[in-house]
Amino acid sequence: MKSESITSSAEAKNDVPRKRSKIQRRANPDALVWTVEHTCQLTGLGRSTIFERIKDGSIESRLVNGRRMLIPPSVRRFLGIA
C-alpha cells in the first residue's frame, strides 16, 4: 500500500498562515455619524488631532456601544466648511 501524506492548507502554502482581514468600509460623507477612522479618511486629520479636538470640545462625539462616534456637522464646523 502507498502511504499518502495529508497536508494542511498552511503546509501547502509554504507554512504561511493566512491573515484575517478586517472588512474595509468606505467612509460615507452623508452618514449621520462617523467613526474616528472614517473621519480620518474623509478629512485627512490624524487620530491624535481628532481626539485632541474631542477633548477640547471643538468636535462633538458620543460613545455608542463602546465606539466613539463623531457628529459630522461639528467636524465640518471645526474645518470651517459648515
Beta strands, then each sheet from edge to edge (+ up, - down):
strand 1: 34-35
strand 2: 61-64
strand 3: 67-70
sheet 1: 1+ 3- 2+
end
